Amino acid sequence: DQPVVVFHDDTVGRTTNLRNRPLTEVGFAELRAADAGKWYSYSFENERVPTLVESIQLADKLGLGLNIE
């Protein structure tokens, strides 16, 4: 079983440095190794795709609510 990740798109090419293909065809290790921030700004270079657990833990730490769809 692979952990659940938080990811907006159905494909990985727009927001990571991976070749564009369906998210469901990318293994967890490959997705976690991808750069998911540089596309937005160089100041976010080397950001990783978060797991759902990591996202929930961070929201809790920051006192934030989440809307999970």
N, C-alpha and C positions, 0 to 999 in steps of 0.2 A: 504494500500500500504506500502511496505517495501522500505527503501532507497536502492539505488544501492551501492554495495560494490566493492572494488578493491580486486580481488582474482585471483591467477594464475591458480590453479588446479580445476578440475571438482569435486574433493572430498576433504573433510576437514581434513583427518587424517594425511597427511604428514606434514603440516605446522601449525597445531594447536594441542591442547591437547584434542580435541574431538575425539570420536569414529569415525572411518573412514566410511563415507557415503556420498552420493551425496550432493554437495553444495545446490542444489535446495530443499533438504529435511530438511535443517537446518533453523530455524527461525532467524530473525534478532537479537533478544535479546540474544539468545543462542550463536550465532556467535560472537556478540560484547563482551560477557562475557568470551569468550575463550582466552587462552594465545596463541598468534600467534608469539612469539619471542623466547621462551625458546628452541625450537627445533633447532634453529640456534646457539644460544650461551646464556649462563646464563646472560650475560650482557644485553640481550634483553628481559629478562623475563618480563611478564605482558604487552607486546606490544599488541595492539588490531588491529583487521582487520579494515582498514579505509573505510569510505564511499567515493564515488566518489567526492562528494562536498568537503570533508576534504582534499582529495588528490589535487584537483584543487586549493583550497585555499593555501595549503602549497607550491605547485609549484609556485604560483603567488608571495607569500611572499618571496621565495628564488630566484625568477627570473629565474625559470626553465621552459622549455617547456615540453609538454607531448605528447606522441603518444598513443592515445586511440584507441584500436581495438575492 
